[in-house]
Structure formats: C-alpha cells, structure tokens
Amino acid sequence: MTTDKTGLEEGLELSPTFDAAGLVTAVATDAATGELLMVAHMNDEALAKTIASGEAHYYSRSRRKLWRKGEESGHTQRVVEIRVDCDQDAVWLRVEQTGPGACHTGRRSCFYRAVPLGQSGEVRLEFRDADRAFDPKAAYSK
Amino acid sequence: MTTDKTGLEEGLELSPTFDAAGLVTAVATDAATGELLMVAHMNDEALAKTIASGEAHYYSRSRRKLWRKGEESGHTQRVVEIRVDCDQDAVWLRVEQTGPGACHTGRRSCFYRAVPLGQSGEVRLEFRDADRAFDPKAAYSK
C-alpha cells in the first residue's frame, strides 16, 4: 500500500486512507442528473465488493455491518463509475438508482432540506424536493 | 438541539450530528454542472460561518484549523445552496467555484482518478479529467 503523499495523490495504486474506524467516505450521485443521492461509508470489504460487482455496498456504522444497497428495499444502485479523491479517503460513485429513491425516509435523495443562507444563531431548515417517492414502512417491512 | 430520530429526519431545526471529533462531512458540487468537486469536513464554527457568509469554510483535520476555501489560493467557493441530509451528519454545498480549480493538486476536482470496475486483488486506477487547471506550487506559495 502507498502511504506517502505523492504516491497517494499521483499514483495509480488504489490505497484507501481508512480512518481510525476503518472507513472511507462514499458519496453517491445520480449518473444522469448529477443529483447528490446519499453520503455513507465503506470499509475495505464494502469497497472491494463494490468494485468487483458494480453494485454499491456500504458499511453501516449504526448497525455495524456490511450492507448491499437495496438488499431490503430493492432500491439497488448500479455503479456507472467509481472515482477516488486526491488523498484517497473518499470515493465517488456515479450510480443508476433503481426504484424510486435512495433515502430510507422515502425520498429520492437524503438531501431534502435546505439551509437558507445568511442566518445566525438558531438555524431553520426548509423542505426542498421532499415529497416522498415511496412508502418507507412498506419498503423496509420485508 | 434535536437528537431524536424523527426530529432529526423530519424537523426543521438544524441539529448537526457531529462525530466524536466534532465534525460533519461536507460535499461540494459545482452548482452549474453537478460535478463533485471535493469532500471535506466542517466543525460547528465552519458550518456557522458558511451559513452566515455564503462563502465555504471547512475544518482541516490535518492542520487542525478552520479554513476559508481559497484563503491561500484565491479559489473561493460561493455557496448557491446548502442542504443537510436525513440524519444531519452530512451537508451538501452547491457552489460556484471561482478560479480554475478546487483541488490543491491543481485539478478542477479532487476526483481525477477512476477505479475501473470488475477488478479484485490489487486495484489499478486510471487518470480521468486529470489535466492540471493551475500550478499548485504558484497558488500555494503566497
């Protein structure tokens, strides 16, 4: 594994910089629209399975387990392209999201609230693109 | 601050879920093209300053300090929209990147290498959109 700065940034060896918990950040965008769908994490196994299979796998910090996106809901993510960032502690998945949405709350994207600019002190959010695309109770009851 | 799951996911109070180091993940995309420019982190102060000023501020884990994007290079990020994700541990900045690029290596985006799919074992990267947009030595020598 490459760990020196030049090797990480300019080399062609995949050398993920896992954090103390053994994770890198994973960002999934819609390959067609560029919309940010979700931000999650991957351990070594999730990254390897995603690369080998072309199906997005993540590591759930709350459930402490590897998870194939859509294994419960059926809303899988077919990976069109994977990229890694300069210091190799984040990966970008451009995906085709199958089914109506990526978010466990029922929305297409996890980012369904905006933070209006110019506020200070207690900050109020605004719903944006927050209509539910599916019923989360039905999707996760299987 | 809201900490219960329903409040975090469905409420309109900004209640960032900072990790043990006091950070949330920040993802910056180009507001016009949807291109993923960078993934970084924010502490409470960086988030507050970004919301109040509309200029992207981050927290550098390696340098252990707040940092206004572009303070050295001049390549600032004007924030068009901020969104927060379902569990409020990640924020999405849609930005207008001023200057030629967001990455300290001189590229427009930090994600200038692809991971070809279908590989297992030692994984080889491929440069993609990796031409330098500016000379990092000149930009960071001030």
Contacts between the chains, C-beta under 8 A, distances in Angstrom:
chain1	res1	chain2	res2	distance
A	9	B	105	5.5
A	10	B	105	7.6
A	11	B	125	7.6
A	12	B	113	7.4
A	12	B	124	5.5
A	12	B	125	4.6
A	12	B	126	7.2
A	12	B	127	7.6
A	13	B	122	7.2
A	13	B	123	7.7
A	13	B	124	6.9
A	13	B	125	7.1
A	14	B	115	6.1
A	14	B	122	7.8
A	14	B	123	3.9
A	14	B	124	7.2
A	14	B	125	5.7
A	25	B	25	5.8
A	25	B	39	5.6
A	27	B	27	5.6
A	27	B	36	6.3
A	27	B	39	6.1
A	29	B	29	7.6
A	29	B	34	7.0
A	29	B	36	6.3
A	33	B	34	6.8
A	34	B	29	7.0
A	34	B	33	6.9
A	34	B	34	2.1
A	34	B	35	7.1
A	35	B	34	7.1
A	36	B	27	6.3
A	36	B	29	6.4
A	36	B	83	7.8
A	36	B	92	5.0
A	38	B	85	7.2
A	39	B	25	5.6
A	39	B	27	6.1
A	39	B	85	6.2
A	39	B	90	4.0
A	39	B	92	7.9
A	48	B	120	6.8
A	51	B	115	5.8
A	51	B	117	6.3
A	51	B	118	7.5
A	51	B	119	5.6
A	51	B	120	7.4
A	51	B	123	6.1
A	52	B	118	6.7
A	52	B	119	6.9
A	52	B	120	4.8
A	54	B	117	4.8
A	54	B	118	7.0
A	79	B	117	6.5
A	81	B	114	5.9
A	82	B	114	6.5
A	82	B	115	4.1
A	82	B	117	6.9
A	83	B	36	7.8
A	83	B	111	4.0
A	83	B	112	7.6
A	83	B	113	6.2
A	83	B	114	5.2
A	83	B	115	6.9
A	83	B	128	6.9
A	84	B	111	7.0
A	84	B	113	5.4
A	84	B	114	8.0
A	84	B	115	6.0
A	84	B	125	6.6
A	85	B	38	7.2
A	85	B	39	6.1
A	85	B	110	4.1
A	85	B	111	5.3
A	86	B	103	5.7
A	86	B	104	7.0
A	86	B	105	5.3
A	86	B	107	7.9
A	86	B	110	4.6
A	86	B	112	7.5
A	90	B	39	4.0
A	90	B	110	7.7
A	91	B	115	7.4
A	92	B	36	5.0
A	92	B	39	7.9
A	92	B	111	4.9
A	103	B	86	5.7
A	104	B	86	7.0
A	105	B	9	5.5
A	105	B	10	7.6
A	105	B	86	5.3
A	107	B	86	7.8
A	110	B	85	4.1
A	110	B	86	4.6
A	110	B	90	7.7
A	111	B	83	4.0
A	111	B	84	7.0
A	111	B	85	5.3
A	111	B	92	4.9
A	112	B	83	7.6
A	112	B	86	7.5
A	113	B	12	7.4
A	113	B	83	6.2
A	113	B	84	5.5
A	114	B	81	5.9
A	114	B	82	6.5
A	114	B	83	5.2
A	115	B	14	6.1
A	115	B	51	5.8
A	115	B	82	4.1
A	115	B	83	6.9
A	115	B	84	6.0
A	115	B	91	7.4
A	117	B	51	6.3
A	117	B	52	8.0
A	117	B	54	4.8
A	117	B	79	6.5
A	117	B	82	6.9
A	118	B	51	7.5
A	118	B	52	6.7
A	118	B	54	7.0
A	119	B	51	5.6
A	119	B	52	6.9
A	120	B	48	6.8
A	120	B	51	7.4
A	120	B	52	4.8
A	122	B	13	7.2
A	122	B	14	7.7
A	123	B	13	7.7
A	123	B	14	3.9
A	123	B	51	6.1
A	124	B	12	5.6
A	124	B	13	6.9
A	124	B	14	7.2
A	125	B	11	7.6
A	125	B	12	4.6
A	125	B	13	7.1
A	125	B	14	5.7
A	125	B	84	6.6
A	126	B	12	7.2
A	127	B	12	7.6
A	128	B	83	7.0
